Amino acid sequence: MNTMALESSPAFKHDVIDQSSCTKTLLVNGRQSSFDSSTKCNLNRGFSKVSHETDSIWISGDYDSLPEVPMFYPIERTSTVVDCCDSREIARRITGCLQKLSITAKFNASEASLFAETLDYTKFHIRLYKSNNINNKGILVELQRVDGDSFNFVKYVQAILASARGENINGRKATARRSSLNYIPSSIISCHLDKRRQPEECNAEYMMHIEELLKKDRSDAVLLGIESLVLLTDQDRSQVSLSVAEAVLNGNGHSVIKDFVRKCIHCPHLTLSPEDNAFDYASWQCCDRLHNAALAVLGNSLKTASDAKSSKLLGFLLESEEWMGHSGIVDALLSELSHAEDRSHDAYHAARCLNTLLDSSPEMKMALIERGLPRLMKISQAVGQRRHSLLARECDAALFLMADE
């Protein structure tokens, strides 16, 4: 992306969020519907007509129930044929692989297909067909990319197709980098590559670039800004993670960053310009991504602050109305856990945040327990065990921390 083009875009002022004003009107299937902070600002987002299945069995019939490959249909190169295997067994292998890789899926049993989305926003379809080979009852497994990084998609393809054939996969490699992006945004790549520069100098330039992006009135600019924050708050990949975490958590002279992250968590649609805020499919997709990235930024920032022994960043949170008050950040994180079935990626980042808060002080732990965190973690744990291994891991850790209470 050309950052010079972004910098020439006029500034767009983001007002401080007033959650009570989060009310809009939008069209849903041609009808007007209310958009308010108690519903859509908690982002129960769903546009696909694909139905959710709670079980791992999304192929209900035998081989004969599978669709045939349509005439003149070009088969993707990202496909394989599995011979002499029950279709339900292949479906079970695929869903098991998706759970290990923490890839969420929406199933369509009537079409023997599913729509999958990874933590790094790669989206693709998986479809099962009868093989065209009349000599055996082979099953064609096809993956088709819809959106996201093609290089990462190929890595997912290799694991999923191997699993469909019954081969063992190593889920650790695919989920090792779980808190950041797999690419460096162009807004900060020049600073990132120059290893001779001091962290303080880089940090000032990073902050300047990000604040300029977040003030733009274009959705692609603000997405680039928030995704840059995801990288810079990851202590495993950034040399300025603590400074950026301070800006995210308490402003520290960069209130634009702090306010923008809060707004993306509570009401991400308010970050869009009037032109982009059309409440169509593209707008909702942008809101989804902003919301998820903001949760990732918050999780990274809390973890960085917690691991910095000299930092006192987490000490003020228990007394902060913005965090602990009614409809504050903690309530928003708890709400994400309650929607883990529909939004597992968001619940995973929320669980990361809550785990860090649990371990920050005995007083914070008691406050979270009193708000019903154990019950929500158990619900999310069950979802993670079926669909999202990273979510299950975070829930296991949280329940262990609360076991002695």
ABEGO torsion letter per residue (X at the ends): XBAAAAAABBBBBBBBBBAAABBBBBBBGGBBBBBBAABAAAGBBBABABBBBABABABABBAAABBBBBBGBBBBABBBBBBGBBAAAAAAAAAAAAAAAGBBBBBBAAAGBBBBBBAAGBBBBBBBBBBABAABBBBBBBBBBABEBAAAAAAAAAAAAAAAAGBBBBAAAAAABAABBABBBAAAAAAAABAABBAAAAAAAAAAAAAAAAABABAAAAAAAAAAAAAAABAAABAAAAAAAAAAAAGGGBAAAAAAAAAAAABAAAABBAAABAGBAAAAAAAAAAAAAAAAAAAAAAAAAAABAABAAAAAAAABAAAABBGBAAAAAAAAAAAAAABAAAAAAAAAAAAAAAAABAAAAAAAAAAGAAAAAAAAAAAAAAABAAAAAAAAAAAAAAAAX
